[in-house]
Amino acid sequence: MAAYFDRLARHLERSDEPVPLDFYADVVTLTEGGRTLSFRIKDVGPQAERLPTLADWREISRRGEGSLHPAGYRGCFFSAGKAWFETNYPDGRFALSGFDKDMPWASDE
């Protein structure tokens, strides 16, 4: 997990480009406007409008690994469930798997 947040911080320091798709799980679930949509990340590009914004990713980076709460055998979340992460099986890659655009960021945890 630490490597994920280190890579994210480096990307955000060096670029205003969208976060590369390898920061996302293979299947991502987004909630927006009361609707939930799950899709394969490879079917969209990093420019897709519905993905978390750079501001969201900066907030994810700011909160970092220390704000994560465990949620089952391979998942975790922060900000009361606004952002979900999981370790993909079988490769063990840590990645964002869910994001709720409707939910406000909870105060620092």
Biopython code that builds the backbone (N, CA, C, O; Angstrom):
import numpy as np
from Bio.PDB.StructureBuilder import StructureBuilder

atoms = [
    (1, "MET", "N", (0.813, -1.195, 0.000)),
    (1, "MET", "CA", (0.000, 0.000, 0.000)),
    (1, "MET", "C", (0.857, 1.260, 0.000)),
    (1, "MET", "O", (0.543, 2.233, -0.686)),
    (2, "ALA", "N", (1.929, 1.237, 0.766)),
    (2, "ALA", "CA", (2.784, 2.423, 0.831)),
    (2, "ALA", "C", (3.305, 2.789, -0.549)),
    (2, "ALA", "O", (3.362, 3.968, -0.897)),
    (3, "ALA", "N", (3.687, 1.788, -1.342)),
    (3, "ALA", "CA", (4.199, 2.049, -2.688)),
    (3, "ALA", "C", (3.133, 2.708, -3.562)),
    (3, "ALA", "O", (3.449, 3.586, -4.365)),
    (4, "TYR", "N", (1.891, 2.298, -3.416)),
    (4, "TYR", "CA", (0.772, 2.879, -4.175)),
    (4, "TYR", "C", (0.661, 4.374, -3.875)),
    (4, "TYR", "O", (0.582, 5.195, -4.789)),
    (5, "PHE", "N", (0.656, 4.716, -2.589)),
    (5, "PHE", "CA", (0.510, 6.120, -2.220)),
    (5, "PHE", "C", (1.758, 6.933, -2.572)),
    (5, "PHE", "O", (1.650, 8.122, -2.872)),
    (6, "ASP", "N", (2.923, 6.320, -2.542)),
    (6, "ASP", "CA", (4.145, 7.002, -2.991)),
    (6, "ASP", "C", (4.075, 7.301, -4.484)),
    (6, "ASP", "O", (4.374, 8.417, -4.910)),
    (7, "ARG", "N", (3.680, 6.310, -5.276)),
    (7, "ARG", "CA", (3.551, 6.516, -6.731)),
    (7, "ARG", "C", (2.514, 7.576, -7.048)),
    (7, "ARG", "O", (2.710, 8.399, -7.943)),
    (8, "LEU", "N", (1.401, 7.556, -6.305)),
    (8, "LEU", "CA", (0.345, 8.551, -6.515)),
    (8, "LEU", "C", (0.866, 9.950, -6.220)),
    (8, "LEU", "O", (0.647, 10.868, -7.010)),
    (9, "ALA", "N", (1.543, 10.122, -5.110)),
    (9, "ALA", "CA", (2.090, 11.435, -4.753)),
    (9, "ALA", "C", (3.062, 11.925, -5.827)),
    (9, "ALA", "O", (3.026, 13.096, -6.206)),
    (10, "ARG", "N", (3.921, 11.045, -6.314)),
    (10, "ARG", "CA", (4.877, 11.426, -7.371)),
    (10, "ARG", "C", (4.154, 11.861, -8.636)),
    (10, "ARG", "O", (4.520, 12.859, -9.258)),
    (11, "HIS", "N", (3.125, 11.109, -9.013)),
    (11, "HIS", "CA", (2.365, 11.477, -10.215)),
    (11, "HIS", "C", (1.740, 12.863, -10.046)),
    (11, "HIS", "O", (1.833, 13.705, -10.939)),
    (12, "LEU", "N", (1.112, 13.092, -8.912)),
    (12, "LEU", "CA", (0.420, 14.363, -8.697)),
    (12, "LEU", "C", (1.386, 15.540, -8.594)),
    (12, "LEU", "O", (1.030, 16.662, -8.955)),
    (13, "GLU", "N", (2.593, 15.302, -8.109)),
    (13, "GLU", "CA", (3.601, 16.365, -8.035)),
    (13, "GLU", "C", (4.121, 16.748, -9.411)),
    (13, "GLU", "O", (4.455, 17.910, -9.644)),
    (14, "ARG", "N", (4.191, 15.796, -10.317)),
    (14, "ARG", "CA", (4.844, 16.000, -11.611)),
    (14, "ARG", "C", (3.904, 16.284, -12.761)),
    (14, "ARG", "O", (4.353, 16.694, -13.831)),
    (15, "SER", "N", (2.599, 16.077, -12.569)),
    (15, "SER", "CA", (1.705, 16.134, -13.719)),
    (15, "SER", "C", (0.314, 16.618, -13.336)),
    (15, "SER", "O", (-0.160, 16.403, -12.220)),
    (16, "ASP", "N", (-0.321, 17.274, -14.291)),
    (16, "ASP", "CA", (-1.736, 17.600, -14.172)),
    (16, "ASP", "C", (-2.576, 16.690, -15.063)),
    (16, "ASP", "O", (-3.756, 16.942, -15.303)),
    (17, "GLU", "N", (-1.940, 15.629, -15.545)),
    (17, "GLU", "CA", (-2.636, 14.642, -16.365)),
    (17, "GLU", "C", (-3.491, 13.745, -15.458)),
    (17, "GLU", "O", (-3.197, 13.603, -14.271)),
    (18, "PRO", "N", (-4.543, 13.145, -16.017)),
    (18, "PRO", "CA", (-5.341, 12.200, -15.221)),
    (18, "PRO", "C", (-4.465, 11.086, -14.647)),
    (18, "PRO", "O", (-3.424, 10.735, -15.202)),
    (19, "VAL", "N", (-4.912, 10.554, -13.541)),
    (19, "VAL", "CA", (-4.194, 9.457, -12.896)),
    (19, "VAL", "C", (-4.225, 8.249, -13.831)),
    (19, "VAL", "O", (-5.287, 7.900, -14.347)),
    (20, "PRO", "N", (-3.085, 7.608, -14.055)),
    (20, "PRO", "CA", (-3.051, 6.436, -14.947)),
    (20, "PRO", "C", (-4.000, 5.335, -14.483)),
    (20, "PRO", "O", (-4.298, 5.206, -13.296)),
    (21, "LEU", "N", (-4.457, 4.561, -15.435)),
    (21, "LEU", "CA", (-5.436, 3.514, -15.136)),
    (21, "LEU", "C", (-4.916, 2.442, -14.205)),
    (21, "LEU", "O", (-5.713, 1.722, -13.603)),
    (22, "ASP", "N", (-3.600, 2.309, -14.064)),
    (22, "ASP", "CA", (-3.101, 1.266, -13.167)),
    (22, "ASP", "C", (-3.326, 1.598, -11.691)),
    (22, "ASP", "O", (-3.025, 0.774, -10.828)),
    (23, "PHE", "N", (-3.847, 2.783, -11.386)),
    (23, "PHE", "CA", (-4.244, 3.109, -10.013)),
    (23, "PHE", "C", (-5.637, 2.582, -9.692)),
    (23, "PHE", "O", (-6.066, 2.615, -8.539)),
    (24, "TYR", "N", (-6.341, 2.098, -10.710)),
    (24, "TYR", "CA", (-7.697, 1.578, -10.557)),
    (24, "TYR", "C", (-7.690, 0.055, -10.583)),
    (24, "TYR", "O", (-6.829, -0.563, -11.209)),
    (25, "ALA", "N", (-8.659, -0.541, -9.895)),
    (25, "ALA", "CA", (-8.877, -1.983, -9.980)),
    (25, "ALA", "C", (-9.378, -2.334, -11.381)),
    (25, "ALA", "O", (-9.767, -1.449, -12.144)),
    (26, "ASP", "N", (-9.367, -3.595, -11.711)),
    (26, "ASP", "CA", (-9.851, -4.033, -13.024)),
    (26, "ASP", "C", (-11.316, -3.664, -13.228)),
    (26, "ASP", "O", (-11.718, -3.269, -14.323)),
    (27, "VAL", "N", (-12.108, -3.795, -12.170)),
    (27, "VAL", "CA", (-13.518, -3.395, -12.197)),
    (27, "VAL", "C", (-13.695, -2.305, -11.143)),
    (27, "VAL", "O", (-13.312, -2.478, -9.986)),
    (28, "VAL", "N", (-14.277, -1.186, -11.554)),
    (28, "VAL", "CA", (-14.467, -0.034, -10.679)),
    (28, "VAL", "C", (-15.959, 0.237, -10.551)),
    (28, "VAL", "O", (-16.703, 0.119, -11.525)),
    (29, "THR", "N", (-16.390, 0.598, -9.355)),
    (29, "THR", "CA", (-17.776, 0.966, -9.108)),
    (29, "THR", "C", (-17.819, 2.432, -8.713)),
    (29, "THR", "O", (-17.149, 2.852, -7.770)),
    (30, "LEU", "N", (-18.613, 3.208, -9.444)),
    (30, "LEU", "CA", (-18.785, 4.629, -9.142)),
    (30, "LEU", "C", (-20.243, 4.890, -8.795)),
    (30, "LEU", "O", (-21.151, 4.323, -9.402)),
    (31, "THR", "N", (-20.452, 5.758, -7.810)),
    (31, "THR", "CA", (-21.795, 6.218, -7.465)),
    (31, "THR", "C", (-21.854, 7.705, -7.737)),
    (31, "THR", "O", (-20.998, 8.465, -7.283)),
    (32, "GLU", "N", (-22.877, 8.123, -8.488)),
    (32, "GLU", "CA", (-23.061, 9.544, -8.799)),
    (32, "GLU", "C", (-24.532, 9.772, -9.129)),
    (32, "GLU", "O", (-25.138, 8.994, -9.865)),
    (33, "GLY", "N", (-25.093, 10.831, -8.586)),
    (33, "GLY", "CA", (-26.488, 11.142, -8.843)),
    (33, "GLY", "C", (-27.428, 10.055, -8.373)),
    (33, "GLY", "O", (-28.494, 9.853, -8.954)),
    (34, "GLY", "N", (-27.032, 9.343, -7.306)),
    (34, "GLY", "CA", (-27.862, 8.277, -6.767)),
    (34, "GLY", "C", (-27.811, 6.985, -7.567)),
    (34, "GLY", "O", (-28.499, 6.020, -7.235)),
    (35, "ARG", "N", (-27.006, 6.961, -8.615)),
    (35, "ARG", "CA", (-26.882, 5.762, -9.449)),
    (35, "ARG", "C", (-25.514, 5.138, -9.251)),
    (35, "ARG", "O", (-24.520, 5.839, -9.059)),
    (36, "THR", "N", (-25.471, 3.817, -9.301)),
    (36, "THR", "CA", (-24.214, 3.094, -9.158)),
    (36, "THR", "C", (-23.930, 2.355, -10.458)),
    (36, "THR", "O", (-24.795, 1.680, -11.016)),
    (37, "LEU", "N", (-22.693, 2.502, -10.923)),
    (37, "LEU", "CA", (-22.275, 1.891, -12.171)),
    (37, "LEU", "C", (-20.952, 1.181, -11.954)),
    (37, "LEU", "O", (-20.009, 1.763, -11.417)),
    (38, "SER", "N", (-20.881, -0.071, -12.368)),
    (38, "SER", "CA", (-19.625, -0.825, -12.328)),
    (38, "SER", "C", (-19.193, -1.085, -13.764)),
    (38, "SER", "O", (-20.023, -1.371, -14.628)),
    (39, "PHE", "N", (-17.893, -0.983, -14.014)),
    (39, "PHE", "CA", (-17.375, -1.169, -15.364)),
    (39, "PHE", "C", (-15.930, -1.630, -15.303)),
    (39, "PHE", "O", (-15.249, -1.457, -14.292)),
    (40, "ARG", "N", (-15.479, -2.214, -16.388)),
    (40, "ARG", "CA", (-14.078, -2.624, -16.515)),
    (40, "ARG", "C", (-13.281, -1.385, -16.882)),
    (40, "ARG", "O", (-13.599, -0.711, -17.862)),
    (41, "ILE", "N", (-12.264, -1.083, -16.116)),
    (41, "ILE", "CA", (-11.494, 0.130, -16.326)),
    (41, "ILE", "C", (-10.832, 0.149, -17.702)),
    (41, "ILE", "O", (-10.636, 1.223, -18.271)),
    (42, "LYS", "N", (-10.483, -1.016, -18.246)),
    (42, "LYS", "CA", (-9.848, -1.045, -19.563)),
    (42, "LYS", "C", (-10.818, -0.613, -20.668)),
    (42, "LYS", "O", (-10.384, -0.304, -21.778)),
    (43, "ASP", "N", (-12.121, -0.587, -20.378)),
    (43, "ASP", "CA", (-13.105, -0.173, -21.381)),
    (43, "ASP", "C", (-13.277, 1.338, -21.455)),
    (43, "ASP", "O", (-13.971, 1.838, -22.340)),
    (44, "VAL", "N", (-12.659, 2.066, -20.541)),
    (44, "VAL", "CA", (-12.696, 3.530, -20.567)),
    (44, "VAL", "C", (-11.261, 4.035, -20.543)),
    (44, "VAL", "O", (-10.342, 3.281, -20.223)),
    (45, "GLY", "N", (-11.069, 5.270, -20.870)),
    (45, "GLY", "CA", (-9.730, 5.848, -20.792)),
    (45, "GLY", "C", (-9.594, 6.700, -19.553)),
    (45, "GLY", "O", (-10.587, 6.979, -18.882)),
    (46, "PRO", "N", (-8.374, 7.121, -19.234)),
    (46, "PRO", "CA", (-8.169, 7.941, -18.042)),
    (46, "PRO", "C", (-8.852, 9.299, -18.133)),
    (46, "PRO", "O", (-9.019, 9.967, -17.112)),
    (47, "GLN", "N", (-9.252, 9.724, -19.332)),
    (47, "GLN", "CA", (-9.933, 11.002, -19.522)),
    (47, "GLN", "C", (-11.442, 10.915, -19.258)),
    (47, "GLN", "O", (-12.132, 11.933, -19.301)),
    (48, "ALA", "N", (-11.948, 9.734, -18.992)),
    (48, "ALA", "CA", (-13.388, 9.558, -18.803)),
    (48, "ALA", "C", (-13.914, 10.525, -17.743)),
    (48, "ALA", "O", (-13.353, 10.634, -16.653)),
    (49, "GLU", "N", (-14.978, 11.210, -18.074)),
    (49, "GLU", "CA", (-15.528, 12.268, -17.219)),
    (49, "GLU", "C", (-15.989, 11.780, -15.853)),
    (49, "GLU", "O", (-15.927, 12.533, -14.882)),
    (50, "ARG", "N", (-16.437, 10.570, -15.760)),
    (50, "ARG", "CA", (-17.025, 10.084, -14.513)),
    (50, "ARG", "C", (-16.011, 9.579, -13.505)),
    (50, "ARG", "O", (-16.363, 9.331, -12.352)),
    (51, "LEU", "N", (-14.770, 9.423, -13.910)),
    (51, "LEU", "CA", (-13.750, 8.966, -12.966)),
    (51, "LEU", "C", (-13.466, 10.050, -11.939)),
    (51, "LEU", "O", (-13.754, 11.220, -12.193)),
    (52, "PRO", "N", (-12.909, 9.695, -10.787)),
    (52, "PRO", "CA", (-12.550, 10.719, -9.800)),
    (52, "PRO", "C", (-11.661, 11.802, -10.437)),
    (52, "PRO", "O", (-10.822, 11.515, -11.290)),
    (53, "THR", "N", (-11.864, 13.026, -10.007)),
    (53, "THR", "CA", (-11.118, 14.166, -10.540)),
    (53, "THR", "C", (-9.711, 14.209, -9.957)),
    (53, "THR", "O", (-9.399, 13.488, -9.010)),
    (54, "LEU", "N", (-8.868, 15.056, -10.529)),
    (54, "LEU", "CA", (-7.540, 15.257, -9.948)),
    (54, "LEU", "C", (-7.651, 15.779, -8.520)),
    (54, "LEU", "O", (-6.849, 15.410, -7.662)),
    (55, "ALA", "N", (-8.639, 16.634, -8.259)),
    (55, "ALA", "CA", (-8.839, 17.125, -6.888)),
    (55, "ALA", "C", (-9.161, 15.964, -5.947)),
    (55, "ALA", "O", (-8.672, 15.928, -4.818)),
    (56, "ASP", "N", (-9.975, 15.023, -6.402)),
    (56, "ASP", "CA", (-10.271, 13.834, -5.587)),
    (56, "ASP", "C", (-9.002, 13.038, -5.331)),
    (56, "ASP", "O", (-8.751, 12.613, -4.203)),
    (57, "TRP", "N", (-8.196, 12.831, -6.374)),
    (57, "TRP", "CA", (-6.960, 12.081, -6.209)),
    (57, "TRP", "C", (-5.986, 12.801, -5.296)),
    (57, "TRP", "O", (-5.251, 12.155, -4.550)),
    (58, "ARG", "N", (-5.965, 14.113, -5.338)),
    (58, "ARG", "CA", (-5.099, 14.863, -4.409)),
    (58, "ARG", "C", (-5.555, 14.650, -2.970)),
    (58, "ARG", "O", (-4.734, 14.543, -2.059)),
    (59, "GLU", "N", (-6.865, 14.591, -2.773)),
    (59, "GLU", "CA", (-7.390, 14.334, -1.429)),
    (59, "GLU", "C", (-7.065, 12.906, -0.989)),
    (59, "GLU", "O", (-6.719, 12.681, 0.171)),
    (60, "ILE", "N", (-7.173, 11.954, -1.892)),
    (60, "ILE", "CA", (-6.802, 10.574, -1.587)),
    (60, "ILE", "C", (-5.334, 10.521, -1.180)),
    (60, "ILE", "O", (-4.977, 9.873, -0.196)),
    (61, "SER", "N", (-4.492, 11.202, -1.938)),
    (61, "SER", "CA", (-3.060, 11.224, -1.643)),
    (61, "SER", "C", (-2.780, 11.895, -0.299)),
    (61, "SER", "O", (-1.957, 11.415, 0.481)),
    (62, "ARG", "N", (-3.465, 13.001, -0.035)),
    (62, "ARG", "CA", (-3.253, 13.727, 1.219)),
    (62, "ARG", "C", (-3.613, 12.854, 2.424)),
    (62, "ARG", "O", (-2.900, 12.847, 3.427)),
    (63, "ARG", "N", (-4.702, 12.132, 2.319)),
    (63, "ARG", "CA", (-5.130, 11.270, 3.428)),
    (63, "ARG", "C", (-4.185, 10.086, 3.589)),
    (63, "ARG", "O", (-3.806, 9.740, 4.708)),
    (64, "GLY", "N", (-3.811, 9.475, 2.499)),
    (64, "GLY", "CA", (-2.795, 8.435, 2.498)),
    (64, "GLY", "C", (-3.151, 7.163, 3.233)),
    (64, "GLY", "O", (-4.264, 6.975, 3.723)),
    (65, "GLU", "N", (-2.167, 6.309, 3.284)),
    (65, "GLU", "CA", (-2.321, 4.972, 3.850)),
    (65, "GLU", "C", (-2.779, 4.998, 5.308)),
    (65, "GLU", "O", (-3.526, 4.117, 5.735)),
    (66, "GLY", "N", (-2.348, 5.983, 6.063)),
    (66, "GLY", "CA", (-2.680, 6.046, 7.478)),
    (66, "GLY", "C", (-4.150, 6.257, 7.779)),
    (66, "GLY", "O", (-4.587, 6.018, 8.905)),
    (67, "SER", "N", (-4.931, 6.705, 6.788)),
    (67, "SER", "CA", (-6.360, 6.940, 6.992)),
    (67, "SER", "C", (-7.235, 5.760, 6.591)),
    (67, "SER", "O", (-8.454, 5.820, 6.746)),
    (68, "LEU", "N", (-6.638, 4.694, 6.082)),
    (68, "LEU", "CA", (-7.412, 3.542, 5.631)),
    (68, "LEU", "C", (-7.975, 2.742, 6.800)),
    (68, "LEU", "O", (-7.340, 2.612, 7.847)),
    (69, "HIS", "N", (-9.178, 2.208, 6.601)),
    (69, "HIS", "CA", (-9.834, 1.324, 7.568)),
    (69, "HIS", "C", (-10.034, -0.035, 6.901)),
    (69, "HIS", "O", (-10.471, -0.089, 5.751)),
    (70, "PRO", "N", (-9.728, -1.125, 7.587)),
    (70, "PRO", "CA", (-9.908, -2.449, 6.983)),
    (70, "PRO", "C", (-11.376, -2.759, 6.724)),
    (70, "PRO", "O", (-12.259, -2.319, 7.460)),
    (71, "ALA", "N", (-11.620, -3.529, 5.656)),
    (71, "ALA", "CA", (-12.984, -3.929, 5.305)),
    (71, "ALA", "C", (-12.946, -5.295, 4.638)),
    (71, "ALA", "O", (-13.070, -5.396, 3.418)),
    (72, "GLY", "N", (-12.779, -6.321, 5.415)),
    (72, "GLY", "CA", (-12.758, -7.661, 4.854)),
    (72, "GLY", "C", (-11.348, -8.138, 4.567)),
    (72, "GLY", "O", (-10.368, -7.486, 4.926)),
    (73, "TYR", "N", (-11.265, -9.266, 3.927)),
    (73, "TYR", "CA", (-9.964, -9.919, 3.774)),
    (73, "TYR", "C", (-9.078, -9.273, 2.719)),
    (73, "TYR", "O", (-7.869, -9.506, 2.738)),
    (74, "ARG", "N", (-9.611, -8.476, 1.805)),
    (74, "ARG", "CA", (-8.746, -7.861, 0.798)),
    (74, "ARG", "C", (-9.095, -6.415, 0.493)),
    (74, "ARG", "O", (-8.600, -5.858, -0.487)),
    (75, "GLY", "N", (-9.936, -5.797, 1.310)),
    (75, "GLY", "CA", (-10.363, -4.440, 1.021)),
    (75, "GLY", "C", (-10.173, -3.483, 2.172)),
    (75, "GLY", "O", (-9.954, -3.890, 3.312)),
    (76, "CYS", "N", (-10.260, -2.202, 1.858)),
    (76, "CYS", "CA", (-10.201, -1.153, 2.860)),
    (76, "CYS", "C", (-10.831, 0.102, 2.263)),
    (76, "CYS", "O", (-11.068, 0.177, 1.057)),
    (77, "PHE", "N", (-11.098, 1.081, 3.115)),
    (77, "PHE", "CA", (-11.757, 2.305, 2.667)),
    (77, "PHE", "C", (-11.318, 3.461, 3.536)),
    (77, "PHE", "O", (-10.696, 3.272, 4.581)),
    (78, "PHE", "N", (-11.650, 4.669, 3.089)),
    (78, "PHE", "CA", (-11.578, 5.814, 3.984)),
    (78, "PHE", "C", (-12.654, 6.811, 3.652)),
    (78, "PHE", "O", (-13.369, 6.694, 2.657)),
    (79, "SER", "N", (-12.748, 7.818, 4.535)),
    (79, "SER", "CA", (-13.774, 8.850, 4.460)),
    (79, "SER", "C", (-15.168, 8.226, 4.494)),
    (79, "SER", "O", (-16.010, 8.518, 3.645)),
    (80, "ALA", "N", (-15.399, 7.375, 5.472)),
    (80, "ALA", "CA", (-16.700, 6.739, 5.719)),
    (80, "ALA", "C", (-17.236, 5.992, 4.502)),
    (80, "ALA", "O", (-18.448, 5.831, 4.361)),
    (81, "GLY", "N", (-16.350, 5.537, 3.627)),
    (81, "GLY", "CA", (-16.772, 4.758, 2.471)),
    (81, "GLY", "C", (-16.791, 5.532, 1.163)),
    (81, "GLY", "O", (-17.270, 5.005, 0.158)),
    (82, "LYS", "N", (-16.293, 6.749, 1.136)),
    (82, "LYS", "CA", (-16.252, 7.508, -0.114)),
    (82, "LYS", "C", (-15.322, 6.841, -1.128)),
    (82, "LYS", "O", (-15.648, 6.776, -2.314)),
    (83, "ALA", "N", (-14.190, 6.353, -0.683)),
    (83, "ALA", "CA", (-13.216, 5.710, -1.566)),
    (83, "ALA", "C", (-12.905, 4.319, -1.028)),
    (83, "ALA", "O", (-12.587, 4.152, 0.149)),
    (84, "TRP", "N", (-13.003, 3.325, -1.907)),
    (84, "TRP", "CA", (-12.743, 1.935, -1.561)),
    (84, "TRP", "C", (-11.540, 1.429, -2.338)),
    (84, "TRP", "O", (-11.340, 1.778, -3.501)),
    (85, "PHE", "N", (-10.760, 0.620, -1.690)),
    (85, "PHE", "CA", (-9.585, 0.022, -2.313)),
    (85, "PHE", "C", (-9.618, -1.473, -2.063)),
    (85, "PHE", "O", (-10.220, -1.943, -1.098)),
    (86, "GLU", "N", (-8.968, -2.207, -2.937)),
    (86, "GLU", "CA", (-8.849, -3.640, -2.698)),
    (86, "GLU", "C", (-7.546, -4.135, -3.293)),
    (86, "GLU", "O", (-6.927, -3.490, -4.139)),
    (87, "THR", "N", (-7.159, -5.295, -2.821)),
    (87, "THR", "CA", (-6.029, -6.003, -3.387)),
    (87, "THR", "C", (-6.604, -7.026, -4.344)),
    (87, "THR", "O", (-7.316, -7.943, -3.936)),
    (88, "ASN", "N", (-6.295, -6.866, -5.606)),
    (88, "ASN", "CA", (-6.825, -7.788, -6.618)),
    (88, "ASN", "C", (-6.228, -9.168, -6.440)),
    (88, "ASN", "O", (-5.037, -9.323, -6.171)),
    (89, "TYR", "N", (-7.073, -10.157, -6.595)),
    (89, "TYR", "CA", (-6.636, -11.541, -6.536)),
    (89, "TYR", "C", (-6.529, -12.032, -7.972)),
    (89, "TYR", "O", (-7.463, -11.766, -8.729)),
    (90, "PRO", "N", (-5.519, -12.700, -8.410)),
    (90, "PRO", "CA", (-4.429, -13.291, -7.647)),
    (90, "PRO", "C", (-3.137, -12.472, -7.654)),
    (90, "PRO", "O", (-2.171, -12.861, -6.999)),
    (91, "ASP", "N", (-3.093, -11.343, -8.379)),
    (91, "ASP", "CA", (-1.811, -10.647, -8.536)),
    (91, "ASP", "C", (-1.407, -9.788, -7.340)),
    (91, "ASP", "O", (-0.253, -9.367, -7.252)),
    (92, "GLY", "N", (-2.324, -9.521, -6.426)),
    (92, "GLY", "CA", (-1.987, -8.780, -5.226)),
    (92, "GLY", "C", (-1.833, -7.285, -5.418)),
    (92, "GLY", "O", (-1.333, -6.597, -4.528)),
    (93, "ARG", "N", (-2.255, -6.770, -6.566)),
    (93, "ARG", "CA", (-2.128, -5.337, -6.849)),
    (93, "ARG", "C", (-3.162, -4.545, -6.063)),
    (93, "ARG", "O", (-4.353, -4.855, -6.110)),
    (94, "PHE", "N", (-2.712, -3.521, -5.338)),
    (94, "PHE", "CA", (-3.579, -2.637, -4.564)),
    (94, "PHE", "C", (-4.097, -1.549, -5.498)),
    (94, "PHE", "O", (-3.320, -0.960, -6.249)),
    (95, "ALA", "N", (-5.425, -1.271, -5.460)),
    (95, "ALA", "CA", (-5.989, -0.310, -6.400)),
    (95, "ALA", "C", (-7.339, 0.222, -5.911)),
    (95, "ALA", "O", (-8.003, -0.403, -5.084)),
    (96, "LEU", "N", (-7.732, 1.381, -6.434)),
    (96, "LEU", "CA", (-9.044, 1.956, -6.145)),
    (96, "LEU", "C", (-10.110, 1.111, -6.828)),
    (96, "LEU", "O", (-10.041, 0.877, -8.034)),
    (97, "SER", "N", (-11.088, 0.655, -6.067)),
    (97, "SER", "CA", (-12.143, -0.190, -6.636)),
    (97, "SER", "C", (-13.510, 0.470, -6.596)),
    (97, "SER", "O", (-14.422, 0.024, -7.292)),
    (98, "GLY", "N", (-13.676, 1.515, -5.804)),
    (98, "GLY", "CA", (-14.970, 2.175, -5.728)),
    (98, "GLY", "C", (-14.832, 3.606, -5.270)),
    (98, "GLY", "O", (-13.941, 3.942, -4.491)),
    (99, "PHE", "N", (-15.738, 4.462, -5.770)),
    (99, "PHE", "CA", (-15.703, 5.874, -5.395)),
    (99, "PHE", "C", (-17.117, 6.413, -5.447)),
    (99, "PHE", "O", (-17.827, 6.217, -6.434)),
    (100, "ASP", "N", (-17.529, 7.094, -4.385)),
    (100, "ASP", "CA", (-18.874, 7.665, -4.287)),
    (100, "ASP", "C", (-18.782, 9.171, -4.473)),
    (100, "ASP", "O", (-18.386, 9.892, -3.557)),
    (101, "LYS", "N", (-19.144, 9.641, -5.651)),
    (101, "LYS", "CA", (-19.067, 11.071, -5.954)),
    (101, "LYS", "C", (-20.144, 11.869, -5.211)),
    (101, "LYS", "O", (-20.006, 13.080, -5.041)),
    (102, "ASP", "N", (-21.203, 11.206, -4.771)),
    (102, "ASP", "CA", (-22.285, 11.891, -4.051)),
    (102, "ASP", "C", (-21.932, 12.166, -2.594)),
    (102, "ASP", "O", (-22.432, 13.123, -2.003)),
    (103, "MET", "N", (-21.083, 11.343, -2.022)),
    (103, "MET", "CA", (-20.753, 11.443, -0.612)),
    (103, "MET", "C", (-19.692, 12.527, -0.391)),
    (103, "MET", "O", (-18.683, 12.557, -1.095)),
    (104, "PRO", "N", (-19.915, 13.408, 0.575)),
    (104, "PRO", "CA", (-18.868, 14.400, 0.860)),
    (104, "PRO", "C", (-17.684, 13.725, 1.540)),
    (104, "PRO", "O", (-17.827, 12.666, 2.151)),
    (105, "TRP", "N", (-16.529, 14.341, 1.428)),
    (105, "TRP", "CA", (-15.359, 13.858, 2.162)),
    (105, "TRP", "C", (-15.629, 14.056, 3.641)),
    (105, "TRP", "O", (-16.023, 15.141, 4.067)),
    (106, "ALA", "N", (-15.417, 13.013, 4.422)),
    (106, "ALA", "CA", (-15.548, 13.111, 5.873)),
    (106, "ALA", "C", (-14.374, 13.935, 6.400)),
    (106, "ALA", "O", (-13.331, 14.026, 5.752)),
    (107, "SER", "N", (-14.548, 14.521, 7.557)),
    (107, "SER", "CA", (-13.455, 15.261, 8.155)),
    (107, "SER", "C", (-12.271, 14.319, 8.369)),
    (107, "SER", "O", (-12.438, 13.100, 8.389)),
    (108, "ASP", "N", (-11.091, 14.882, 8.526)),
    (108, "ASP", "CA", (-9.901, 14.056, 8.673)),
    (108, "ASP", "C", (-10.110, 12.978, 9.719)),
    (108, "ASP", "O", (-10.711, 13.203, 10.769)),
    (109, "GLU", "N", (-9.598, 11.810, 9.400)),
    (109, "GLU", "CA", (-9.781, 10.648, 10.269)),
    (109, "GLU", "C", (-8.568, 10.425, 11.128)),
    (109, "GLU", "O", (-8.540, 9.488, 11.926)),
]
sb = StructureBuilder()
sb.init_structure("model")
sb.init_model(0)
sb.init_chain("A")
sb.init_seg("    ")
for serial, (resi, resn, name, xyz) in enumerate(atoms, 1):
    if name == "N":
        sb.init_residue(resn, " ", resi, " ")
    sb.init_atom(name, np.array(xyz, "f"), 0.0, 1.0, " ", f" {name:<3s}", serial, name[0])
structure = sb.get_structure()
